[in-house]
Amino acid sequence: MGMDMGMREWHEVMKDRCKEILMSHGYSVNGTDGVRMFREYNREKFALGMVDLVGMKGGKIEIVVEIEEDDTPKSILGDVSVVEMSNLCLIRTGSDSKMVPLEGAILFIITQLVEEERAKRQSQSMAMMLRDTYSLSNLSDFIITNEAEFEEELKEVELYMV
């Protein structure tokens, strides 16, 4: 229980930190209670899961952030799959909420477990393996990183965004 509470606290601290970083880069940020992801299919909307934050510019979702306590291939692939399959997000603005298309966003998976060099290399290799195996059509990319490098990775990504 103690470990679990520590993870929950880490998750909240991380979420606040990521929100600050995104806002400092000019994104409007949604996700105080998480952001629900949907797939519209045959005129029905299926709720696929939640992510922690989305960063928007000009009414378009550009960045999706999932803070992941567990960096196993199954967890990472699950995060990538849910966001990749989603084509709508429920965005809340004040008391209002609306469905916003999700297309071409970059998913950041932030984990505390990629602090040490060996874990970082393994995490980067896993990301490459997933990219080679799983062709992305909705996401433009996903990046597995940690809090210390999130802002640097975001700056690098922004250089290539149009």
Backbone hydrogen bonds, N-H to C=O, Kabsch-Sander energy under -0.5 kcal/mol:
donor,donor_aa,acceptor,acceptor_aa,energy
5,M,1,M,-2.5
6,G,2,G,-2.1
7,M,3,M,-2.2
8,R,4,D,-2.4
9,E,5,M,-2.6
10,W,6,G,-2.6
11,H,7,M,-2.8
12,E,8,R,-2.2
13,V,9,E,-2.6
14,M,10,W,-2.8
15,K,11,H,-2.4
16,D,12,E,-2.3
17,R,13,V,-2.3
18,C,14,M,-2.8
19,K,15,K,-2.3
20,E,16,D,-2.3
21,I,17,R,-2.4
22,L,18,C,-2.7
23,M,19,K,-2.6
24,S,20,E,-2.4
25,H,21,I,-0.9
25,H,22,L,-0.8
26,G,23,M,-1.9
27,Y,22,L,-2.2
28,S,56,M,-2.6
30,N,54,V,-2.3
34,G,31,G,-1.5
35,V,51,V,-2.8
37,M,49,G,-3.4
38,F,88,L,-3.0
39,R,46,F,-2.2
41,Y,39,R,-0.6
41,Y,44,E,-3.0
44,E,41,Y,-2.0
46,F,39,R,-2.6
46,F,44,E,-0.5
47,A,45,K,-0.5
48,L,37,M,-2.8
48,L,46,F,-0.6
49,G,37,M,-1.1
51,V,35,V,-2.1
52,D,65,V,-1.1
53,L,65,V,-2.1
54,V,30,N,-2.1
55,G,63,I,-3.1
56,M,28,S,-2.9
57,K,60,K,-2.2
60,K,57,K,-1.9
61,I,101,P,-0.6
62,E,55,G,-2.5
62,E,60,K,-0.6
63,I,55,G,-2.0
64,V,106,I,-2.6
65,V,53,L,-3.0
66,E,108,F,-2.8
68,E,66,E,-0.7
68,E,110,I,-2.7
69,E,67,I,-0.5
71,D,69,E,-0.5
76,I,72,T,-2.5
77,L,73,P,-3.0
78,G,74,K,-2.2
79,D,75,S,-2.4
80,V,76,I,-2.7
81,S,77,L,-3.0
82,V,78,G,-2.5
83,V,79,D,-1.9
84,E,80,V,-3.0
85,M,81,S,-2.7
86,S,82,V,-1.2
87,N,38,F,-2.5
88,L,38,F,-1.9
89,C,100,V,-2.3
90,L,36,R,-2.3
91,I,89,C,-0.9
91,I,98,K,-3.1
93,T,96,D,-2.9
96,D,93,T,-2.1
98,K,91,I,-2.6
100,V,89,C,-2.9
102,L,87,N,-1.9
103,E,101,P,-0.6
104,G,138,N,-3.5
106,I,62,E,-2.5
107,L,105,A,-0.5
107,L,141,D,-2.5
108,F,64,V,-3.3
108,F,106,I,-0.5
109,I,107,L,-0.6
109,I,143,I,-3.2
110,I,66,E,-2.6
110,I,108,F,-0.7
111,T,109,I,-0.6
111,T,145,T,-2.6
114,V,111,T,-0.8
115,E,112,Q,-0.6
120,K,116,E,-2.3
121,R,117,E,-2.6
122,Q,118,R,-2.3
123,S,119,A,-2.4
124,Q,120,K,-2.4
125,S,121,R,-2.5
126,M,122,Q,-2.5
127,A,123,S,-2.1
128,M,124,Q,-2.2
129,M,125,S,-2.7
130,L,126,M,-2.8
131,R,127,A,-2.4
132,D,128,M,-2.4
133,T,129,M,-1.8
134,Y,130,L,-2.7
135,S,133,T,-0.6
136,L,134,Y,-0.6
140,S,105,A,-2.8
141,D,105,A,-1.0
143,I,107,L,-2.8
145,T,109,I,-2.7
145,T,143,I,-0.6
149,E,146,N,-0.9
150,F,146,N,-1.0
150,F,147,E,-0.6
151,E,147,E,-0.6
153,E,149,E,-2.6
154,L,150,F,-2.6
155,K,151,E,-2.5
156,E,152,E,-2.2
157,V,153,E,-2.4
158,E,154,L,-2.4
159,L,155,K,-1.1
160,Y,156,E,-0.6
160,Y,157,V,-1.2
161,M,157,V,-0.8
